[in-house]
Amino acid sequence: MKKKYARIAIVGRVNVGKSTLFNRISSDVKSIVLDYAGVTRDPIISTVTWKDHTFELADTAGLWAGALKKQDALAQRIEKRAKEVVAESDIVLFLVDGAVGITQDDRFIAKELHKLGCDVIIVVNKADNPLIEEHMHEFDALGFNKIVPVSAYHGTGVYELFDLLVSLLPVTTPEQPEESAIPRVVFIGRPNVGKSSLLNAIFNEEKAIVSEVAGTTRDSLAHQISFYQQHVLLIDTPGIRRKRGVDEHLEKLMVHSSLQALKDSDIVVLLVDVTAADIVDQELKLAFYAFEERAKGLIIVFNKVDIVTEQARLDLAVIMERYKHLLDKVPQINLSAKTGKNVGKLLPMIFDLWQRYSQQLDQANLHATCMHELARRPLFRLGEALEVRKVSQVRTKPPMIELEVFEPQLFGRTQFGFFENVLRAKYDLLGVPLVFVVKKR
């Protein structure tokens, strides 16, 4: 897939500070940062703008120098994907540790970069100590001309690095649709439900590392795709487990990363493994949270339909009946990320939902519809008839409906439910949450 912008990749041995530098530069998707090796597994790509230059920044897994055994199939796939991202990059930031000096792993990575013929800048991290700056020349031995000292943690030297980067990038940059016009779509679900497999099937290439090992995706991964001249940002997240399964600090950060991506999204695609109906209840509670509590557009994807048993279908039907009040409001699709069945239908569903999520209802028609139903079926509370003077839409993404009333304290969930039912019967709002506010007349 052709890159929209110039790409800058951050590489280096494990735990040298790549994710810290990435987070310092990027204002978009964040990498998880911990003090032990191998936390970043997938390349994390973010779009960065500095002094009118826009470029992609990629944080790669620090596994080039044998941090995992070569016979480990997952390690080989991670390393392969990292090398692909580097080969596609215009500039490579080779991060080394100024406090430690050149290591055997650094020499190995330098050799690989020379083979790839990359334009490399050596970034000496943890160089906020004057003694380290005096020994910067030692890194000349790695064979690259450009060396920049920084402290990724404190931010020292990062702006100077920015200036050097943009001086090496093309002056002109491709036009970008306004960010507000690009829907942010987050894929969520439990570990190993097939989120990364589905993302890869949509892109038709290995954007995320796919493995049978639960927790393979550790960061939220964002990728922009164009579909019939429409743009969308697809975000893959770590799996969300039951709370009692979250017993490691890393696991807690993975859950936090997923929930933060959900909060920052416009649309949530919730994946459900139809072969594991025993935990579908947890996932549908997550759907309720996304739709009702966070007001996100919602699509529910039932994955692995190619291997589901009849008993699993029956178990799933029982659980879904308990959530009928929610499921009747949202679009659903059965597919198989592995075989590709119905995968091609998902992007059109996402864009159709985005249109509904962004729509501005005709104000006169909206008010007239609600007033007509209110005249037919008046609302009462505490024995009093509730009077509504005006109904209007004051926001989109999601639609926010304002009720202008005399006694706001008498309006709550039941009254809002009345207006929601009226509007869903009148307009196409499948998958669209409605937010209600009251205004005192």
Secondary structure in CASP SS format (residue, H / E / C, confidence):
PFRMAT SS
TARGET T0000
AUTHOR 0000-0000-0000
METHOD secondary structure of the structure
MODEL  1
M C 1.00
K C 1.00
K C 1.00
K C 1.00
Y C 1.00
A E 1.00
R E 1.00
I E 1.00
A E 1.00
I E 1.00
V E 1.00
G C 1.00
R C 1.00
V C 1.00
N C 1.00
V C 1.00
G C 1.00
K H 1.00
S H 1.00
T H 1.00
L H 1.00
F H 1.00
N H 1.00
R H 1.00
I H 1.00
S C 1.00
S C 1.00
D C 1.00
V C 1.00
K C 1.00
S C 1.00
I C 1.00
V C 1.00
L C 1.00
D C 1.00
Y C 1.00
A C 1.00
G C 1.00
V C 1.00
T C 1.00
R C 1.00
D C 1.00
P C 1.00
I E 1.00
I E 1.00
S E 1.00
T E 1.00
V E 1.00
T E 1.00
W E 1.00
K C 1.00
D C 1.00
H E 1.00
T E 1.00
F E 1.00
E E 1.00
L E 1.00
A E 1.00
D E 1.00
T C 1.00
A C 1.00
G C 1.00
L C 1.00
W C 1.00
A C 1.00
G C 1.00
A C 1.00
L C 1.00
K C 1.00
K C 1.00
Q C 1.00
D C 1.00
A H 1.00
L H 1.00
A H 1.00
Q H 1.00
R H 1.00
I H 1.00
E H 1.00
K H 1.00
R H 1.00
A H 1.00
K H 1.00
E H 1.00
V H 1.00
V H 1.00
A H 1.00
E C 1.00
S C 1.00
D C 1.00
I E 1.00
V E 1.00
L E 1.00
F E 1.00
L E 1.00
V E 1.00
D E 1.00
G C 1.00
A C 1.00
V C 1.00
G C 1.00
I C 1.00
T C 1.00
Q H 1.00
D H 1.00
D H 1.00
R H 1.00
F H 1.00
I H 1.00
A H 1.00
K H 1.00
E H 1.00
L H 1.00
H H 1.00
K H 1.00
L H 1.00
G C 1.00
C C 1.00
D C 1.00
V E 1.00
I E 1.00
I E 1.00
V E 1.00
V E 1.00
N E 1.00
K C 1.00
A C 1.00
D C 1.00
N C 1.00
P H 1.00
L H 1.00
I H 1.00
E H 1.00
E H 1.00
H C 1.00
M H 1.00
H H 1.00
E H 1.00
F H 1.00
D H 1.00
A H 1.00
L H 1.00
G C 1.00
F C 1.00
N C 1.00
K E 1.00
I E 1.00
V E 1.00
P E 1.00
V C 1.00
S C 1.00
A C 1.00
Y C 1.00
H C 1.00
G C 1.00
T C 1.00
G C 1.00
V H 1.00
Y H 1.00
E H 1.00
L H 1.00
F H 1.00
D H 1.00
L H 1.00
L H 1.00
V H 1.00
S H 1.00
L H 1.00
L C 1.00
P C 1.00
V C 1.00
T C 1.00
T C 1.00
P C 1.00
E C 1.00
Q C 1.00
P C 1.00
E C 1.00
E H 1.00
S H 1.00
A H 1.00
I C 1.00
P C 1.00
R E 1.00
V E 1.00
V E 1.00
F E 1.00
I E 1.00
G C 1.00
R C 1.00
P C 1.00
N C 1.00
V C 1.00
G C 1.00
K H 1.00
S H 1.00
S H 1.00
L H 1.00
L H 1.00
N H 1.00
A H 1.00
I H 1.00
F H 1.00
N C 1.00
E C 1.00
E C 1.00
K C 1.00
A C 1.00
I C 1.00
V C 1.00
S C 1.00
E C 1.00
V C 1.00
A C 1.00
G C 1.00
T C 1.00
T C 1.00
R C 1.00
D C 1.00
S C 1.00
L E 1.00
A E 1.00
H E 1.00
Q E 1.00
I E 1.00
S E 1.00
F E 1.00
Y C 1.00
Q C 1.00
Q E 1.00
H E 1.00
V E 1.00
L E 1.00
L E 1.00
I E 1.00
D E 1.00
T C 1.00
P C 1.00
G C 1.00
I C 1.00
R C 1.00
R C 1.00
K H 1.00
R H 1.00
G H 1.00
V C 1.00
D C 1.00
E C 1.00
H H 1.00
L H 1.00
E H 1.00
K H 1.00
L H 1.00
M H 1.00
V H 1.00
H H 1.00
S H 1.00
S H 1.00
L H 1.00
Q H 1.00
A H 1.00
L H 1.00
K H 1.00
D C 1.00
S C 1.00
D C 1.00
I E 1.00
V E 1.00
V E 1.00
L E 1.00
L E 1.00
V E 1.00
D E 1.00
V C 1.00
T C 1.00
A C 1.00
A H 1.00
D H 1.00
I H 1.00
V H 1.00
D H 1.00
Q H 1.00
E H 1.00
L H 1.00
K H 1.00
L H 1.00
A H 1.00
F H 1.00
Y H 1.00
A H 1.00
F H 1.00
E H 1.00
E H 1.00
R C 1.00
A C 1.00
K C 1.00
G E 1.00
L E 1.00
I E 1.00
I E 1.00
V E 1.00
F E 1.00
N E 1.00
K C 1.00
V C 1.00
D C 1.00
I C 1.00
V C 1.00
T C 1.00
E H 1.00
Q H 1.00
A H 1.00
R H 1.00
L H 1.00
D H 1.00
L H 1.00
A H 1.00
V H 1.00
I H 1.00
M H 1.00
E H 1.00
R H 1.00
Y C 1.00
K H 1.00
H H 1.00
L H 1.00
L H 1.00
D C 1.00
K C 1.00
V C 1.00
P C 1.00
Q E 1.00
I E 1.00
N E 1.00
L C 1.00
S C 1.00
A C 1.00
K C 1.00
T C 1.00
G C 1.00
K C 1.00
N C 1.00
V H 1.00
G H 1.00
K H 1.00
L H 1.00
L H 1.00
P H 1.00
M H 1.00
I H 1.00
F H 1.00
D H 1.00
L H 1.00
W H 1.00
Q H 1.00
R H 1.00
Y H 1.00
S H 1.00
Q C 1.00
Q C 1.00
L C 1.00
D C 1.00
Q H 1.00
A H 1.00
N H 1.00
L H 1.00
H H 1.00
A H 1.00
T H 1.00
C H 1.00
M H 1.00
H H 1.00
E H 1.00
L H 1.00
A H 1.00
R H 1.00
R C 1.00
P C 1.00
L C 1.00
F E 1.00
R E 1.00
L C 1.00
G C 1.00
E E 1.00
A E 1.00
L C 1.00
E C 1.00
V E 1.00
R E 1.00
K E 1.00
V E 1.00
S E 1.00
Q E 1.00
V E 1.00
R E 1.00
T C 1.00
K C 1.00
P C 1.00
P C 1.00
M E 1.00
I E 1.00
E E 1.00
L E 1.00
E E 1.00
V E 1.00
F C 1.00
E C 1.00
P H 1.00
Q H 1.00
L H 1.00
F C 1.00
G C 1.00
R H 1.00
T H 1.00
Q H 1.00
F H 1.00
G H 1.00
F H 1.00
F H 1.00
E H 1.00
N H 1.00
V H 1.00
L H 1.00
R H 1.00
A H 1.00
K H 1.00
Y C 1.00
D C 1.00
L C 1.00
L C 1.00
G C 1.00
V C 1.00
P C 1.00
L C 1.00
V E 1.00
F E 1.00
V E 1.00
V E 1.00
K E 1.00
K E 1.00
R C 1.00
END
